[in-house]
């Protein structure tokens, strides 16, 4: 049995067999996990995807603010102040 370690070809075959066995076992576990998913998992996944989308939008806005020209940002703030100071329209 220990002759396998002396023969390089046998070692390669043994390593390939171990890797193939590990992949088959991993595939089996992944398939088993997918079969046992509940409908609540799907709801959770959709909720998390919605949250990711909302966070992505926030990051886009923050990136725009960070990379925006200072003068444009200042003029936008001033414009918003002017709108706020005008008060409610009657």
C-alpha positions as CSV (number, residue, x, y, z in Angstrom):
1,X,0.0,0.0,0.0
2,X,2.8,2.4,0.7
3,X,4.3,1.7,-2.7
4,X,1.9,4.4,-4.0
5,X,4.2,7.1,-2.5
6,X,7.2,5.7,-4.3
7,X,5.6,5.8,-7.8
8,X,5.0,9.4,-9.1
9,X,2.3,8.2,-11.6
10,X,0.4,6.5,-8.8
11,X,0.6,9.6,-6.6
12,X,-0.8,11.7,-9.4
13,X,-3.7,9.3,-9.9
14,X,-4.3,9.3,-6.1
15,X,-4.4,13.1,-6.0
16,X,-6.8,13.3,-9.0
17,X,-9.0,10.7,-7.3
18,X,-9.1,12.6,-4.1
19,X,-9.9,15.9,-5.8
20,X,-12.6,14.3,-7.9
21,X,-14.1,12.7,-4.8
22,X,-14.1,16.0,-3.0
23,X,-15.8,17.7,-5.9
24,X,-18.5,15.0,-6.1
25,X,-19.0,15.3,-2.3
26,X,-19.2,19.1,-2.5
27,X,-21.8,18.9,-5.3
28,X,-23.8,16.5,-3.3
29,X,-23.8,18.8,-0.3
30,X,-24.8,21.9,-2.4
31,X,-27.6,19.9,-4.1
32,X,-28.9,18.7,-0.7
33,X,-28.8,22.2,0.7
34,X,-30.8,23.6,-2.3
35,X,-33.4,20.9,-1.9
36,X,-34.0,21.9,1.7
37,X,-34.6,25.6,1.0
38,X,-37.8,27.0,2.3
39,X,-40.1,29.6,0.7
40,X,-38.9,32.0,3.5
41,X,-35.4,31.7,2.1
42,X,-36.7,33.0,-1.2
43,X,-38.4,36.0,0.5
44,X,-35.2,36.7,2.5
45,X,-33.1,36.6,-0.7
46,X,-35.5,39.0,-2.5
47,X,-35.5,41.3,0.5
48,X,-31.7,41.3,0.6
49,X,-31.5,42.0,-3.1
50,X,-33.8,45.0,-2.6
51,X,-31.6,46.2,0.2
52,X,-28.5,45.8,-2.0
53,X,-30.1,47.8,-4.8
54,X,-31.1,50.6,-2.4
55,X,-27.5,50.7,-1.0
56,X,-26.1,50.8,-4.5
57,X,-28.2,53.8,-5.3
58,X,-27.0,55.5,-2.1
59,X,-23.4,54.8,-3.0
60,X,-23.9,56.3,-6.5
61,X,-25.3,59.5,-4.9
62,X,-22.4,59.6,-2.5
63,X,-19.9,59.0,-5.3
64,X,-21.5,61.9,-7.2
65,X,-21.2,64.2,-4.3
66,X,-17.6,63.2,-3.6
67,X,-16.5,63.6,-7.2
68,X,-18.7,66.6,-8.0
69,X,-17.0,69.9,-8.6
70,X,-17.0,72.1,-5.4
71,X,-18.5,75.0,-7.2
72,X,-21.4,73.0,-8.5
73,X,-22.1,71.6,-5.0
74,X,-21.9,75.0,-3.5
75,X,-24.3,76.5,-6.1
76,X,-26.7,73.6,-5.5
77,X,-26.7,74.2,-1.8
78,X,-27.3,77.9,-2.3
79,X,-30.1,77.2,-4.7
80,X,-31.7,74.9,-2.1
81,X,-31.3,77.5,0.6
82,X,-33.0,80.1,-1.6
83,X,-35.9,77.8,-2.1
84,X,-36.2,77.1,1.6
85,X,-35.9,80.8,2.6
86,X,-38.7,81.8,0.2
87,X,-41.1,80.1,2.5
88,X,-44.4,78.4,1.5
89,X,-46.2,79.8,-1.5
90,X,-49.7,81.0,-1.1
